[in-house]
């Protein structure tokens, strides 16, 4: 099995495990952000790239910083910049199909409670990058990113993407 076959198998396994553990998953056929294309015609090389970004808003813990997701041909990278959040156990980066809004009580909540748990958070402070290239074949439609504690089942902070 080649690396791409293994990556697809791993991505499918993540989706199955997420579904089995109670995390809802997002359909893997999303529209992508508007790409920028270079070249045209049958002999030109076609490249597509896009970037989503947002700023964290605190929820269950003081969380700040920026998130950026960049896809270039064959590469998908999530970067947290000037990032910090409160201490917690089992902290993960989750993708959400819904955006964060305020509810009637004035609390910051994500419109759609379904999440796609992506990767364990490396550190609670600092600039850090995550190679998510294995998600390219099953890229979910997302509108926000949340730092989530699986232990306390609490959102520490969320960033809407644009």
Steps between C-alpha positions, in 0.01 A plus 500: 500500500643838400510811717184645339312175560614501862400868539152429364465195725613711798251777416215249471608348833491843666146554372385155617661541844349848536156366414541207742607728786208738461663771290290569197682529173453730207425374151829463309381676182522869587531799280847646535581867547532693177831381356757699312597328177812546293511403136237404249471275202591136459878544521514737800567377853199549728560588864243573767559656838288663769524631854244526781577703812343624820561636849418301813230622738511361855223270621582265791860620543699812411588420137658739252697499177445431133437185299586463132428201278685499168471254217750488219510215249565186706534685833257608772642682805328645806701766686428656838674838545544705817289228659417432863224322687436385854642174632289191452511127439449335162491825300422462130452716195148443364348615172138616503254531210329785687625845591518634854219739595345632821194322639207671678692493830795680336731197504730419207378174345557316173183490284544136399596265785665246265877497515789334322782429746821558305813484712622522860622846598881500525533777758280758673722789388703611202504479125451144378426324172319178416533308174144396409576387145337164576163685512517628141291210357228541766520874573188596699314827452590709803411845623687502831780335700470419871751412770308229685566299816388141450543439874268780622299513172546877491584744222796714610481740204376520141608691190259567213670457164493731201 
